[in-house]
Amino acid sequence: MGFRLPGIIRSRASSSNGVDVPKGYLAVYVGDEMKRFVIPISYLNQPSFQGLLNQAEEQFEYDHPTGGLTIPCREGVFLEITSRLR
């Protein structure tokens, strides 16, 4: 049993070709286990999410090990930040 936050989709698939990402969403990888989440593109404009993007830029530059956008924070922190975004 799981829970769902409005606007965020916990992706079960590990597809890197983006086929299962709906229009207007973006796949990101989070945490030590590189869990895949599908988030609305509108999150990219939010200041709190931009802080996560800055961390990703500092750590990975443009070389993301998963082939997708990797967010270098704990899953709990990511869920906390995204739960406040609408």
N, C-alpha and C positions, 0 to 999 in steps of 0.2 A: 504494500500500500504506500502511496506517495502523496505528495501535496503539490499544488500548482500555484505559482505566483502569477498574478495578472501580467500579461505582456511577455513573460519568459517561458520558453519551452525547454524542458530537459530532454535532450535528444538521446534516444537509445541507439540509433544508428551511428556508425563511425565513418560514414561515407565522406570522403574528402572532395568529391566532385560537385557537391552542392545541390544535387538533384532533390533532396528532401528538405531543402530550405525554402520556405514560402517567399513569395515576392514581398519585399519590404522588410525582410529579416536578414540576419547575419549570424553565421556560426562562429562561436568563440570557444577556446579551450582554457580550462581553469583548474588550478590546483596541482598538487603533486601527481595525482592520477590522470591529469589532463582530461577531465570530464568535459564533454561537449554540451554546450548550451546554444540555443537559437534565440536571439534577442532581436527586438525591433531596431531598425536602423536609427530611429529617432533618439535612442539612448546615446548615440555618438555626439549629440549636441549638448548633453547634460554636463555641467561642470564636474559633478562627482564622478561620472564615468570617464570624463576626459583625464582625470587624475590617474585612473587605471591605465588609460592609453599611454600616458606619459611614462608610467612605470614600464610598460611593455616596450616602449621605444628605447628607454635607457638600458634595459636588460637585453633585448633581442635585436635592436635596430630593425633591419628589414629581414632578418633571418629567423623565421619562426619554425621551430622543429617539427610541428605538426602539419605544416603546409597551410595552416589557417592562422587566424589571429589568436595568439596565446596571451592570456592575461596572467601575469606573475603574482597571484595572491591566493590565499586560502579560499576554498570554496565557500565557507561560511561568510567571509568578508564580502565576496562577490554577491552572494545571495542577499546579504544585508543591504548593500548599496543598491542593487537592482530592485529590491522590494520597495524602495522609496521613490523610484522613478515611475512616472506615468506619462 
